[in-house]
């Protein structure tokens, strides 16, 4: 049991110390998820375009 705990601790420490976190500098500040109606054309649909424009205009200075 002690051997298992020692190995688990060692592997966990190794993973924490040597894992790399990737940061994407091109991420948006805000992501919008919108579901259009099933009968609408592909894209944002009739309501999605104005919704995105309204949110974008209210969040000036942020990337949407």
mmCIF file as Biopython writes it, N, C-alpha, C and O atoms, coordinates in Angstrom:
data_model
#
loop_
_atom_site.group_PDB
_atom_site.id
_atom_site.type_symbol
_atom_site.label_atom_id
_atom_site.label_alt_id
_atom_site.label_comp_id
_atom_site.label_asym_id
_atom_site.label_entity_id
_atom_site.label_seq_id
_atom_site.pdbx_PDB_ins_code
_atom_site.Cartn_x
_atom_site.Cartn_y
_atom_site.Cartn_z
_atom_site.occupancy
_atom_site.B_iso_or_equiv
_atom_site.auth_seq_id
_atom_site.auth_asym_id
_atom_site.pdbx_PDB_model_num
ATOM 1   N N  . UNK A ? 1  ? 0.825   -1.190 0.000   1.0 0.0 1  A 1 
ATOM 2   C CA . UNK A ? 1  ? 0.000   0.000  0.000   1.0 0.0 1  A 1 
ATOM 3   C C  . UNK A ? 1  ? 0.875   1.262  0.000   1.0 0.0 1  A 1 
ATOM 4   O O  . UNK A ? 1  ? 0.587   2.232  -0.701  1.0 0.0 1  A 1 
ATOM 5   N N  . UNK A ? 2  ? 1.949   1.228  0.801   1.0 0.0 2  A 1 
ATOM 6   C CA . UNK A ? 2  ? 2.840   2.387  0.853   1.0 0.0 2  A 1 
ATOM 7   C C  . UNK A ? 2  ? 3.511   2.618  -0.498  1.0 0.0 2  A 1 
ATOM 8   O O  . UNK A ? 2  ? 3.706   3.758  -0.919  1.0 0.0 2  A 1 
ATOM 9   N N  . UNK A ? 3  ? 3.859   1.526  -1.170  1.0 0.0 3  A 1 
ATOM 10  C CA . UNK A ? 3  ? 4.489   1.641  -2.484  1.0 0.0 3  A 1 
ATOM 11  C C  . UNK A ? 3  ? 3.530   2.292  -3.472  1.0 0.0 3  A 1 
ATOM 12  O O  . UNK A ? 3  ? 3.933   3.155  -4.251  1.0 0.0 3  A 1 
ATOM 13  N N  . UNK A ? 4  ? 2.258   1.882  -3.445  1.0 0.0 4  A 1 
ATOM 14  C CA . UNK A ? 4  ? 1.250   2.452  -4.340  1.0 0.0 4  A 1 
ATOM 15  C C  . UNK A ? 4  ? 1.075   3.943  -4.084  1.0 0.0 4  A 1 
ATOM 16  O O  . UNK A ? 4  ? 1.026   4.734  -5.026  1.0 0.0 4  A 1 
ATOM 17  N N  . UNK A ? 5  ? 0.982   4.328  -2.816  1.0 0.0 5  A 1 
ATOM 18  C CA . UNK A ? 5  ? 0.823   5.747  -2.481  1.0 0.0 5  A 1 
ATOM 19  C C  . UNK A ? 5  ? 2.057   6.552  -2.879  1.0 0.0 5  A 1 
ATOM 20  O O  . UNK A ? 5  ? 1.941   7.682  -3.352  1.0 0.0 5  A 1 
ATOM 21  N N  . UNK A ? 6  ? 3.229   5.971  -2.687  1.0 0.0 6  A 1 
ATOM 22  C CA . UNK A ? 6  ? 4.461   6.662  -3.082  1.0 0.0 6  A 1 
ATOM 23  C C  . UNK A ? 6  ? 4.510   6.867  -4.590  1.0 0.0 6  A 1 
ATOM 24  O O  . UNK A ? 6  ? 4.865   7.946  -5.065  1.0 0.0 6  A 1 
ATOM 25  N N  . UNK A ? 7  ? 4.154   5.832  -5.338  1.0 0.0 7  A 1 
ATOM 26  C CA . UNK A ? 7  ? 4.151   5.948  -6.801  1.0 0.0 7  A 1 
ATOM 27  C C  . UNK A ? 7  ? 3.115   6.957  -7.274  1.0 0.0 7  A 1 
ATOM 28  O O  . UNK A ? 7  ? 3.382   7.757  -8.171  1.0 0.0 7  A 1 
ATOM 29  N N  . UNK A ? 8  ? 1.936   6.918  -6.672  1.0 0.0 8  A 1 
ATOM 30  C CA . UNK A ? 8  ? 0.876   7.851  -7.046  1.0 0.0 8  A 1 
ATOM 31  C C  . UNK A ? 8  ? 1.300   9.286  -6.763  1.0 0.0 8  A 1 
ATOM 32  O O  . UNK A ? 8  ? 1.080   10.174 -7.587  1.0 0.0 8  A 1 
ATOM 33  N N  . UNK A ? 9  ? 1.901   9.515  -5.616  1.0 0.0 9  A 1 
ATOM 34  C CA . UNK A ? 9  ? 2.370   10.850 -5.256  1.0 0.0 9  A 1 
ATOM 35  C C  . UNK A ? 9  ? 3.464   11.314 -6.206  1.0 0.0 9  A 1 
ATOM 36  O O  . UNK A ? 9  ? 3.469   12.467 -6.636  1.0 0.0 9  A 1 
ATOM 37  N N  . UNK A ? 10 ? 4.381   10.428 -6.531  1.0 0.0 10 A 1 
ATOM 38  C CA . UNK A ? 10 ? 5.474   10.774 -7.430  1.0 0.0 10 A 1 
ATOM 39  C C  . UNK A ? 10 ? 4.971   11.103 -8.832  1.0 0.0 10 A 1 
ATOM 40  O O  . UNK A ? 10 ? 5.412   12.080 -9.437  1.0 0.0 10 A 1 
ATOM 41  N N  . UNK A ? 11 ? 4.059   10.299 -9.343  1.0 0.0 11 A 1 
ATOM 42  C CA . UNK A ? 11 ? 3.500   10.545 -10.671 1.0 0.0 11 A 1 
ATOM 43  C C  . UNK A ? 11 ? 2.704   11.847 -10.682 1.0 0.0 11 A 1 
ATOM 44  O O  . UNK A ? 11 ? 2.798   12.619 -11.636 1.0 0.0 11 A 1 
ATOM 45  N N  . UNK A ? 12 ? 1.925   12.099 -9.634  1.0 0.0 12 A 1 
ATOM 46  C CA . UNK A ? 12 ? 1.145   13.340 -9.558  1.0 0.0 12 A 1 
ATOM 47  C C  . UNK A ? 12 ? 2.058   14.562 -9.523  1.0 0.0 12 A 1 
ATOM 48  O O  . UNK A ? 12 ? 1.804   15.554 -10.205 1.0 0.0 12 A 1 
ATOM 49  N N  . UNK A ? 13 ? 3.113   14.484 -8.729  1.0 0.0 13 A 1 
ATOM 50  C CA . UNK A ? 13 ? 4.053   15.608 -8.651  1.0 0.0 13 A 1 
ATOM 51  C C  . UNK A ? 13 ? 4.735   15.832 -9.997  1.0 0.0 13 A 1 
ATOM 52  O O  . UNK A ? 13 ? 4.913   16.973 -10.423 1.0 0.0 13 A 1 
ATOM 53  N N  . UNK A ? 14 ? 5.115   14.749 -10.664 1.0 0.0 14 A 1 
ATOM 54  C CA . UNK A ? 14 ? 5.740   14.854 -11.980 1.0 0.0 14 A 1 
ATOM 55  C C  . UNK A ? 14 ? 4.793   15.518 -12.972 1.0 0.0 14 A 1 
ATOM 56  O O  . UNK A ? 14 ? 5.207   16.379 -13.748 1.0 0.0 14 A 1 
ATOM 57  N N  . UNK A ? 15 ? 3.530   15.121 -12.949 1.0 0.0 15 A 1 
ATOM 58  C CA . UNK A ? 15 ? 2.553   15.696 -13.874 1.0 0.0 15 A 1 
ATOM 59  C C  . UNK A ? 15 ? 2.339   17.178 -13.602 1.0 0.0 15 A 1 
ATOM 60  O O  . UNK A ? 15 ? 2.219   17.966 -14.540 1.0 0.0 15 A 1 
ATOM 61  N N  . UNK A ? 16 ? 2.290   17.565 -12.346 1.0 0.0 16 A 1 
ATOM 62  C CA . UNK A ? 16 ? 2.097   18.975 -12.013 1.0 0.0 16 A 1 
ATOM 63  C C  . UNK A ? 16 ? 3.302   19.828 -12.397 1.0 0.0 16 A 1 
ATOM 64  O O  . UNK A ? 16 ? 3.149   20.946 -12.888 1.0 0.0 16 A 1 
ATOM 65  N N  . UNK A ? 17 ? 4.489   19.299 -12.175 1.0 0.0 17 A 1 
ATOM 66  C CA . UNK A ? 17 ? 5.696   20.082 -12.441 1.0 0.0 17 A 1 
ATOM 67  C C  . UNK A ? 17 ? 6.016   20.208 -13.919 1.0 0.0 17 A 1 
ATOM 68  O O  . UNK A ? 17 ? 6.492   21.252 -14.365 1.0 0.0 17 A 1 
ATOM 69  N N  . UNK A ? 18 ? 5.761   19.162 -14.678 1.0 0.0 18 A 1 
ATOM 70  C CA . UNK A ? 18 ? 6.208   19.150 -16.062 1.0 0.0 18 A 1 
ATOM 71  C C  . UNK A ? 18 ? 5.088   19.287 -17.086 1.0 0.0 18 A 1 
ATOM 72  O O  . UNK A ? 18 ? 5.335   19.215 -18.290 1.0 0.0 18 A 1 
ATOM 73  N N  . UNK A ? 19 ? 3.886   19.479 -16.628 1.0 0.0 19 A 1 
ATOM 74  C CA . UNK A ? 19 ? 2.805   19.693 -17.590 1.0 0.0 19 A 1 
ATOM 75  C C  . UNK A ? 19 ? 2.853   21.139 -18.067 1.0 0.0 19 A 1 
ATOM 76  O O  . UNK A ? 19 ? 3.190   22.046 -17.306 1.0 0.0 19 A 1 
ATOM 77  N N  . UNK A ? 20 ? 2.517   21.338 -19.317 1.0 0.0 20 A 1 
ATOM 78  C CA . UNK A ? 20 ? 2.508   22.690 -19.870 1.0 0.0 20 A 1 
ATOM 79  C C  . UNK A ? 20 ? 1.072   23.098 -20.138 1.0 0.0 20 A 1 
ATOM 80  O O  . UNK A ? 20 ? 0.268   22.317 -20.646 1.0 0.0 20 A 1 
ATOM 81  N N  . UNK A ? 21 ? 0.775   24.303 -19.795 1.0 0.0 21 A 1 
ATOM 82  C CA . UNK A ? 21 ? -0.547  24.850 -20.041 1.0 0.0 21 A 1 
ATOM 83  C C  . UNK A ? 21 ? -0.459  25.746 -21.258 1.0 0.0 21 A 1 
ATOM 84  O O  . UNK A ? 21 ? 0.333   26.687 -21.297 1.0 0.0 21 A 1 
ATOM 85  N N  . UNK A ? 22 ? -1.272  25.447 -22.243 1.0 0.0 22 A 1 
ATOM 86  C CA . UNK A ? 22 ? -1.264  26.258 -23.459 1.0 0.0 22 A 1 
ATOM 87  C C  . UNK A ? 22 ? -2.268  27.391 -23.315 1.0 0.0 22 A 1 
ATOM 88  O O  . UNK A ? 22 ? -3.427  27.181 -22.959 1.0 0.0 22 A 1 
ATOM 89  N N  . UNK A ? 23 ? -1.801  28.575 -23.594 1.0 0.0 23 A 1 
ATOM 90  C CA . UNK A ? 23 ? -2.663  29.742 -23.552 1.0 0.0 23 A 1 
ATOM 91  C C  . UNK A ? 23 ? -2.775  30.275 -24.970 1.0 0.0 23 A 1 
ATOM 92  O O  . UNK A ? 23 ? -1.773  30.602 -25.606 1.0 0.0 23 A 1 
ATOM 93  N N  . UNK A ? 24 ? -3.990  30.359 -25.450 1.0 0.0 24 A 1 
ATOM 94  C CA . UNK A ? 24 ? -4.210  30.870 -26.795 1.0 0.0 24 A 1 
ATOM 95  C C  . UNK A ? 24 ? -4.471  32.365 -26.691 1.0 0.0 24 A 1 
ATOM 96  O O  . UNK A ? 24 ? -5.486  32.784 -26.134 1.0 0.0 24 A 1 
ATOM 97  N N  . UNK A ? 25 ? -3.569  33.159 -27.220 1.0 0.0 25 A 1 
ATOM 98  C CA . UNK A ? 25 ? -3.694  34.610 -27.127 1.0 0.0 25 A 1 
ATOM 99  C C  . UNK A ? 25 ? -4.804  35.151 -28.018 1.0 0.0 25 A 1 
ATOM 100 O O  . UNK A ? 25 ? -5.151  36.328 -27.923 1.0 0.0 25 A 1 
ATOM 101 N N  . UNK A ? 26 ? -5.362  34.315 -28.876 1.0 0.0 26 A 1 
ATOM 102 C CA . UNK A ? 26 ? -6.379  34.778 -29.804 1.0 0.0 26 A 1 
ATOM 103 C C  . UNK A ? 26 ? -7.797  34.440 -29.350 1.0 0.0 26 A 1 
ATOM 104 O O  . UNK A ? 26 ? -8.728  34.518 -30.152 1.0 0.0 26 A 1 
ATOM 105 N N  . UNK A ? 27 ? -7.982  34.067 -28.092 1.0 0.0 27 A 1 
ATOM 106 C CA . UNK A ? 27 ? -9.323  33.743 -27.597 1.0 0.0 27 A 1 
ATOM 107 C C  . UNK A ? 27 ? -10.166 35.010 -27.481 1.0 0.0 27 A 1 
ATOM 108 O O  . UNK A ? 27 ? -9.650  36.087 -27.182 1.0 0.0 27 A 1 
ATOM 109 N N  . UNK A ? 28 ? -11.444 34.869 -27.718 1.0 0.0 28 A 1 
ATOM 110 C CA . UNK A ? 28 ? -12.375 35.987 -27.563 1.0 0.0 28 A 1 
ATOM 111 C C  . UNK A ? 28 ? -12.677 36.203 -26.084 1.0 0.0 28 A 1 
ATOM 112 O O  . UNK A ? 28 ? -12.574 35.281 -25.275 1.0 0.0 28 A 1 
ATOM 113 N N  . UNK A ? 29 ? -13.052 37.442 -25.743 1.0 0.0 29 A 1 
ATOM 114 C CA . UNK A ? 29 ? -13.484 37.728 -24.380 1.0 0.0 29 A 1 
ATOM 115 C C  . UNK A ? 29 ? -14.857 37.120 -24.111 1.0 0.0 29 A 1 
ATOM 116 O O  . UNK A ? 29 ? -15.130 36.656 -23.003 1.0 0.0 29 A 1 
ATOM 117 N N  . UNK A ? 30 ? -15.721 37.123 -25.127 1.0 0.0 30 A 1 
ATOM 118 C CA . UNK A ? 30 ? -17.093 36.619 -24.992 1.0 0.0 30 A 1 
ATOM 119 C C  . UNK A ? 30 ? -17.386 35.685 -26.160 1.0 0.0 30 A 1 
ATOM 120 O O  . UNK A ? 30 ? -17.096 36.005 -27.312 1.0 0.0 30 A 1 
ATOM 121 N N  . UNK A ? 31 ? -17.960 34.537 -25.853 1.0 0.0 31 A 1 
ATOM 122 C CA . UNK A ? 31 ? -18.409 33.598 -26.886 1.0 0.0 31 A 1 
ATOM 123 C C  . UNK A ? 31 ? -19.932 33.574 -26.864 1.0 0.0 31 A 1 
ATOM 124 O O  . UNK A ? 31 ? -20.539 33.471 -25.798 1.0 0.0 31 A 1 
ATOM 125 N N  . UNK A ? 32 ? -20.541 33.668 -28.026 1.0 0.0 32 A 1 
ATOM 126 C CA . UNK A ? 32 ? -21.997 33.633 -28.134 1.0 0.0 32 A 1 
ATOM 127 C C  . UNK A ? 32 ? -22.397 32.312 -28.767 1.0 0.0 32 A 1 
ATOM 128 O O  . UNK A ? 32 ? -21.906 31.943 -29.834 1.0 0.0 32 A 1 
ATOM 129 N N  . UNK A ? 33 ? -23.294 31.606 -28.095 1.0 0.0 33 A 1 
ATOM 130 C CA . UNK A ? 33 ? -23.835 30.359 -28.628 1.0 0.0 33 A 1 
ATOM 131 C C  . UNK A ? 33 ? -25.309 30.607 -28.897 1.0 0.0 33 A 1 
ATOM 132 O O  . UNK A ? 33 ? -26.064 30.979 -27.999 1.0 0.0 33 A 1 
ATOM 133 N N  . UNK A ? 34 ? -25.712 30.396 -30.148 1.0 0.0 34 A 1 
ATOM 134 C CA . UNK A ? 34 ? -27.086 30.682 -30.543 1.0 0.0 34 A 1 
ATOM 135 C C  . UNK A ? 34 ? -27.611 29.506 -31.345 1.0 0.0 34 A 1 
ATOM 136 O O  . UNK A ? 34 ? -26.914 28.985 -32.216 1.0 0.0 34 A 1 
ATOM 137 N N  . UNK A ? 35 ? -28.820 29.090 -31.060 1.0 0.0 35 A 1 
ATOM 138 C CA . UNK A ? 35 ? -29.452 27.992 -31.808 1.0 0.0 35 A 1 
ATOM 139 C C  . UNK A ? 35 ? -30.545 28.572 -32.692 1.0 0.0 35 A 1 
ATOM 140 O O  . UNK A ? 35 ? -31.530 29.119 -32.196 1.0 0.0 35 A 1 
ATOM 141 N N  . UNK A ? 36 ? -30.370 28.450 -33.992 1.0 0.0 36 A 1 
ATOM 142 C CA . UNK A ? 36 ? -31.368 28.950 -34.937 1.0 0.0 36 A 1 
ATOM 143 C C  . UNK A ? 36 ? -32.494 27.937 -35.060 1.0 0.0 36 A 1 
ATOM 144 O O  . UNK A ? 36 ? -32.367 26.796 -34.616 1.0 0.0 36 A 1 
ATOM 145 N N  . UNK A ? 37 ? -33.575 28.355 -35.655 1.0 0.0 37 A 1 
ATOM 146 C CA . UNK A ? 37 ? -34.702 27.455 -35.885 1.0 0.0 37 A 1 
ATOM 147 C C  . UNK A ? 37 ? -34.359 26.390 -36.913 1.0 0.0 37 A 1 
ATOM 148 O O  . UNK A ? 37 ? -33.505 26.610 -37.772 1.0 0.0 37 A 1 
ATOM 149 N N  . UNK A ? 38 ? -35.007 25.255 -36.837 1.0 0.0 38 A 1 
ATOM 150 C CA . UNK A ? 38 ? -34.677 24.146 -37.741 1.0 0.0 38 A 1 
ATOM 151 C C  . UNK A ? 38 ? -35.063 24.435 -39.187 1.0 0.0 38 A 1 
ATOM 152 O O  . UNK A ? 38 ? -34.499 23.826 -40.096 1.0 0.0 38 A 1 
ATOM 153 N N  . UNK A ? 39 ? -36.004 25.343 -39.428 1.0 0.0 39 A 1 
ATOM 154 C CA . UNK A ? 39 ? -36.409 25.665 -40.786 1.0 0.0 39 A 1 
ATOM 155 C C  . UNK A ? 39 ? -35.651 26.820 -41.400 1.0 0.0 39 A 1 
ATOM 156 O O  . UNK A ? 39 ? -35.890 27.172 -42.556 1.0 0.0 39 A 1 
ATOM 157 N N  . UNK A ? 40 ? -34.735 27.420 -40.643 1.0 0.0 40 A 1 
ATOM 158 C CA . UNK A ? 40 ? -33.993 28.579 -41.146 1.0 0.0 40 A 1 
ATOM 159 C C  . UNK A ? 40 ? -32.761 28.148 -41.924 1.0 0.0 40 A 1 
ATOM 160 O O  . UNK A ? 40 ? -32.279 27.022 -41.791 1.0 0.0 40 A 1 
ATOM 161 N N  . UNK A ? 41 ? -32.267 29.064 -42.733 1.0 0.0 41 A 1 
ATOM 162 C CA . UNK A ? 41 ? -31.057 28.816 -43.506 1.0 0.0 41 A 1 
ATOM 163 C C  . UNK A ? 41 ? -29.853 28.702 -42.573 1.0 0.0 41 A 1 
ATOM 164 O O  . UNK A ? 41 ? -29.889 29.222 -41.457 1.0 0.0 41 A 1 
ATOM 165 N N  . UNK A ? 42 ? -28.779 28.024 -43.015 1.0 0.0 42 A 1 
ATOM 166 C CA . UNK A ? 42 ? -27.574 27.921 -42.189 1.0 0.0 42 A 1 
ATOM 167 C C  . UNK A ? 42 ? -27.018 29.295 -41.831 1.0 0.0 42 A 1 
ATOM 168 O O  . UNK A ? 42 ? -27.180 30.259 -42.578 1.0 0.0 42 A 1 
ATOM 169 N N  . UNK A ? 43 ? -26.379 29.364 -40.707 1.0 0.0 43 A 1 
ATOM 170 C CA . UNK A ? 43 ? -25.847 30.626 -40.193 1.0 0.0 43 A 1 
ATOM 171 C C  . UNK A ? 43 ? -26.551 30.975 -38.894 1.0 0.0 43 A 1 
ATOM 172 O O  . UNK A ? 43 ? -26.963 30.089 -38.145 1.0 0.0 43 A 1 
ATOM 173 N N  . UNK A ? 44 ? -26.686 32.249 -38.631 1.0 0.0 44 A 1 
ATOM 174 C CA . UNK A ? 44 ? -27.306 32.687 -37.388 1.0 0.0 44 A 1 
ATOM 175 C C  . UNK A ? 44 ? -28.821 32.787 -37.464 1.0 0.0 44 A 1 
ATOM 176 O O  . UNK A ? 44 ? -29.476 32.958 -36.435 1.0 0.0 44 A 1 
ATOM 177 N N  . UNK A ? 45 ? -29.382 32.688 -38.635 1.0 0.0 45 A 1 
ATOM 178 C CA . UNK A ? 45 ? -30.827 32.770 -38.765 1.0 0.0 45 A 1 
ATOM 179 C C  . UNK A ? 45 ? -31.331 34.198 -38.706 1.0 0.0 45 A 1 
ATOM 180 O O  . UNK A ? 45 ? -30.550 35.147 -38.780 1.0 0.0 45 A 1 
ATOM 181 N N  . UNK A ? 46 ? -32.646 34.345 -38.570 1.0 0.0 46 A 1 
ATOM 182 C CA . UNK A ? 46 ? -33.272 35.667 -38.583 1.0 0.0 46 A 1 
ATOM 183 C C  . UNK A ? 46 ? -32.964 36.449 -37.305 1.0 0.0 46 A 1 
ATOM 184 O O  . UNK A ? 46 ? -32.669 37.642 -37.373 1.0 0.0 46 A 1 
ATOM 185 N N  . UNK A ? 47 ? -33.028 35.807 -36.157 1.0 0.0 47 A 1 
ATOM 186 C CA . UNK A ? 47 ? -32.830 36.494 -34.875 1.0 0.0 47 A 1 
ATOM 187 C C  . UNK A ? 47 ? -31.371 36.558 -34.436 1.0 0.0 47 A 1 
ATOM 188 O O  . UNK A ? 47 ? -30.996 37.446 -33.671 1.0 0.0 47 A 1 
ATOM 189 N N  . UNK A ? 48 ? -30.552 35.634 -34.908 1.0 0.0 48 A 1 
ATOM 190 C CA . UNK A ? 48 ? -29.165 35.562 -34.444 1.0 0.0 48 A 1 
ATOM 191 C C  . UNK A ? 48 ? -28.314 36.745 -34.837 1.0 0.0 48 A 1 
ATOM 192 O O  . UNK A ? 48 ? -27.531 37.240 -34.026 1.0 0.0 48 A 1 
ATOM 193 N N  . UNK A ? 49 ? -28.451 37.215 -36.078 1.0 0.0 49 A 1 
ATOM 194 C CA . UNK A ? 49 ? -27.662 38.361 -36.538 1.0 0.0 49 A 1 
ATOM 195 C C  . UNK A ? 49 ? -27.878 39.604 -35.694 1.0 0.0 49 A 1 
ATOM 196 O O  . UNK A ? 49 ? -26.909 40.188 -35.208 1.0 0.0 49 A 1 
ATOM 197 N N  . UNK A ? 50 ? -29.139 40.032 -35.503 1.0 0.0 50 A 1 
ATOM 198 C CA . UNK A ? 50 ? -29.376 41.198 -34.650 1.0 0.0 50 A 1 
ATOM 199 C C  . UNK A ? 50 ? -28.947 40.978 -33.195 1.0 0.0 50 A 1 
ATOM 200 O O  . UNK A ? 50 ? -28.508 41.915 -32.528 1.0 0.0 50 A 1 
ATOM 201 N N  . UNK A ? 51 ? -29.075 39.749 -32.708 1.0 0.0 51 A 1 
ATOM 202 C CA . UNK A ? 51 ? -28.642 39.452 -31.341 1.0 0.0 51 A 1 
ATOM 203 C C  . UNK A ? 51 ? -27.139 39.676 -31.191 1.0 0.0 51 A 1 
ATOM 204 O O  . UNK A ? 51 ? -26.696 40.333 -30.249 1.0 0.0 51 A 1 
ATOM 205 N N  . UNK A ? 52 ? -26.366 39.134 -32.112 1.0 0.0 52 A 1 
ATOM 206 C CA . UNK A ? 52 ? -24.911 39.291 -32.056 1.0 0.0 52 A 1 
ATOM 207 C C  . UNK A ? 52 ? -24.521 40.754 -32.221 1.0 0.0 52 A 1 
ATOM 208 O O  . UNK A ? 52 ? -23.628 41.233 -31.522 1.0 0.0 52 A 1 
ATOM 209 N N  . UNK A ? 53 ? -25.173 41.474 -33.130 1.0 0.0 53 A 1 
ATOM 210 C CA . UNK A ? 53 ? -24.874 42.900 -33.317 1.0 0.0 53 A 1 
ATOM 211 C C  . UNK A ? 53 ? -25.180 43.693 -32.055 1.0 0.0 53 A 1 
ATOM 212 O O  . UNK A ? 53 ? -24.408 44.574 -31.677 1.0 0.0 53 A 1 
ATOM 213 N N  . UNK A ? 54 ? -26.296 43.393 -31.399 1.0 0.0 54 A 1 
ATOM 214 C CA . UNK A ? 54 ? -26.659 44.089 -30.164 1.0 0.0 54 A 1 
ATOM 215 C C  . UNK A ? 54 ? -25.680 43.818 -29.037 1.0 0.0 54 A 1 
ATOM 216 O O  . UNK A ? 54 ? -25.282 44.734 -28.317 1.0 0.0 54 A 1 
ATOM 217 N N  . UNK A ? 55 ? -25.293 42.567 -28.886 1.0 0.0 55 A 1 
ATOM 218 C CA . UNK A ? 55 ? -24.335 42.227 -27.835 1.0 0.0 55 A 1 
ATOM 219 C C  . UNK A ? 55 ? -22.984 42.873 -28.122 1.0 0.0 55 A 1 
ATOM 220 O O  . UNK A ? 55 ? -22.348 43.411 -27.216 1.0 0.0 55 A 1 
ATOM 221 N N  . UNK A ? 56 ? -22.546 42.823 -29.373 1.0 0.0 56 A 1 
ATOM 222 C CA . UNK A ? 56 ? -21.264 43.414 -29.757 1.0 0.0 56 A 1 
ATOM 223 C C  . UNK A ? 56 ? -21.246 44.915 -29.515 1.0 0.0 56 A 1 
ATOM 224 O O  . UNK A ? 56 ? -20.244 45.455 -29.046 1.0 0.0 56 A 1 
ATOM 225 N N  . UNK A ? 57 ? -22.344 45.592 -29.829 1.0 0.0 57 A 1 
ATOM 226 C CA . UNK A ? 57 ? -22.378 47.048 -29.633 1.0 0.0 57 A 1 
ATOM 227 C C  . UNK A ? 57 ? -22.388 47.421 -28.152 1.0 0.0 57 A 1 
ATOM 228 O O  . UNK A ? 57 ? -21.897 48.489 -27.787 1.0 0.0 57 A 1 
ATOM 229 N N  . UNK A ? 58 ? -22.935 46.564 -27.298 1.0 0.0 58 A 1 
ATOM 230 C CA . UNK A ? 58 ? -22.953 46.846 -25.862 1.0 0.0 58 A 1 
ATOM 231 C C  . UNK A ? 58 ? -21.645 46.481 -25.166 1.0 0.0 58 A 1 
ATOM 232 O O  . UNK A ? 58 ? -21.396 46.923 -24.044 1.0 0.0 58 A 1 
ATOM 233 N N  . UNK A ? 59 ? -20.825 45.692 -25.809 1.0 0.0 59 A 1 
ATOM 234 C CA . UNK A ? 59 ? -19.558 45.272 -25.210 1.0 0.0 59 A 1 
ATOM 235 C C  . UNK A ? 59 ? -18.379 45.869 -25.969 1.0 0.0 59 A 1 
ATOM 236 O O  . UNK A ? 59 ? -17.466 45.147 -26.369 1.0 0.0 59 A 1 
ATOM 237 N N  . UNK A ? 60 ? -18.398 47.162 -26.165 1.0 0.0 60 A 1 
ATOM 238 C CA . UNK A ? 60 ? -17.323 47.830 -26.898 1.0 0.0 60 A 1 
ATOM 239 C C  . UNK A ? 60 ? -15.995 47.624 -26.175 1.0 0.0 60 A 1 
ATOM 240 O O  . UNK A ? 60 ? -15.922 47.694 -24.948 1.0 0.0 60 A 1 
ATOM 241 N N  . UNK A ? 61 ? -14.970 47.373 -26.942 1.0 0.0 61 A 1 
ATOM 242 C CA . UNK A ? 61 ? -13.650 47.145 -26.371 1.0 0.0 61 A 1 
ATOM 243 C C  . UNK A ? 61 ? -13.364 45.687 -26.066 1.0 0.0 61 A 1 
ATOM 244 O O  . UNK A ? 61 ? -12.238 45.334 -25.716 1.0 0.0 61 A 1 
ATOM 245 N N  . UNK A ? 62 ? -14.365 44.844 -26.194 1.0 0.0 62 A 1 
ATOM 246 C CA . UNK A ? 62 ? -14.180 43.412 -25.959 1.0 0.0 62 A 1 
ATOM 247 C C  . UNK A ? 62 ? -14.357 42.675 -27.274 1.0 0.0 62 A 1 
ATOM 248 O O  . UNK A ? 62 ? -15.120 43.104 -28.140 1.0 0.0 62 A 1 
ATOM 249 N N  . UNK A ? 63 ? -13.654 41.575 -27.418 1.0 0.0 63 A 1 
ATOM 250 C CA . UNK A ? 63 ? -13.811 40.778 -28.637 1.0 0.0 63 A 1 
ATOM 251 C C  . UNK A ? 63 ? -14.919 39.760 -28.435 1.0 0.0 63 A 1 
ATOM 252 O O  . UNK A ? 63 ? -14.980 39.073 -27.416 1.0 0.0 63 A 1 
ATOM 253 N N  . UNK A ? 64 ? -15.801 39.679 -29.437 1.0 0.0 64 A 1 
ATOM 254 C CA . UNK A ? 64 ? -16.956 38.778 -29.366 1.0 0.0 64 A 1 
ATOM 255 C C  . UNK A ? 64 ? -16.831 37.768 -30.475 1.0 0.0 64 A 1 
ATOM 256 O O  . UNK A ? 64 ? -17.691 36.899 -30.618 1.0 0.0 64 A 1 
#
